Amino acid sequence: MTLPAGLVVLSRAGCHLCEQMLEELAALELAGRIPPASILDVDSDPALARQYGLKVPVLLLDGSVICHYTLNSQELLRLVSRPPAILPR
């Protein structure tokens, strides 16, 4: 499975840590501090389940892990607020 670009939360049904992270992300999004995050069920793809199944929830930014189990809001805000890279011409 190809992960979407941007913020992605790998979650599963019935996971209280997942629900907590999603609530915290929703509050940051509502405050305009982060862009919307896509939510994927980690159990929907065997490769995702093998790689991340024991670490949910997992927050990814462009495919790179930011945090798992609990939200590291400082790291998330640092990463989403950095200026875009300037590419050489």
C-alpha positions in Angstrom: 0.0 0.0 0.0 1.2 3.5 -0.8 0.7 5.9 2.0 -0.8 9.3 1.2 1.4 12.3 1.5 1.1 14.6 4.6 0.0 13.6 8.0 -1.2 10.0 8.4 -2.4 8.3 11.5 -2.3 4.5 11.5 -5.0 3.4 13.9 -7.3 0.4 14.6 -10.8 0.1 15.9 -11.2 -0.2 19.7 -7.8 1.3 20.4 -8.1 3.9 23.3 -4.6 5.3 22.6 -5.7 5.8 18.9 -8.8 7.6 20.0 -6.8 9.8 22.3 -4.2 10.7 19.6 -7.0 11.5 17.1 -8.7 13.8 19.6 -5.5 15.7 20.3 -4.8 16.0 16.5 -8.3 17.3 15.9 -7.8 20.0 18.5 -4.5 21.1 16.9 -6.2 21.1 13.5 -9.2 23.1 14.7 -6.8 25.6 16.2 -5.2 25.9 12.7 -1.8 24.6 13.9 -1.6 21.5 11.7 -3.1 20.4 8.4 -5.7 17.6 8.3 -4.5 14.1 8.9 -5.6 11.0 6.9 -6.6 8.1 9.0 -5.7 4.5 7.9 -6.7 1.3 9.6 -3.4 -0.5 10.2 -5.2 -3.8 9.9 -6.4 -3.0 6.3 -3.1 -4.0 4.8 -0.9 -6.9 5.9 2.3 -5.0 5.3 1.2 -2.1 7.5 0.0 -4.6 10.2 3.4 -6.3 10.1 5.4 -3.1 10.3 3.3 -1.0 12.6 0.7 -3.2 14.1 2.2 -3.4 17.6 2.9 0.4 17.7 -0.5 1.9 17.0 -1.3 4.6 16.9 1.5 5.8 14.7 1.7 9.3 13.3 3.6 9.7 10.0 4.5 12.7 8.0 5.2 12.0 4.4 5.9 8.3 5.3 8.3 9.1 8.2 7.4 8.2 11.8 6.9 11.2 14.1 5.7 9.3 17.1 3.7 6.3 18.2 1.5 5.4 21.2 1.2 9.0 22.4 1.3 12.3 20.5 4.6 14.2 20.6 3.0 17.6 19.8 6.2 19.5 20.1 7.9 17.4 17.4 4.8 17.5 15.2 4.5 21.3 15.5 8.3 21.7 14.8 8.0 19.5 11.7 4.9 21.1 10.2 6.0 24.7 10.9 9.5 24.4 9.3 9.9 26.4 6.1 9.8 24.4 2.9 13.2 23.4 1.5 14.6 25.6 -1.2 15.6 23.5 -4.2 18.5 24.5 -6.3 17.8 25.5 -9.8 
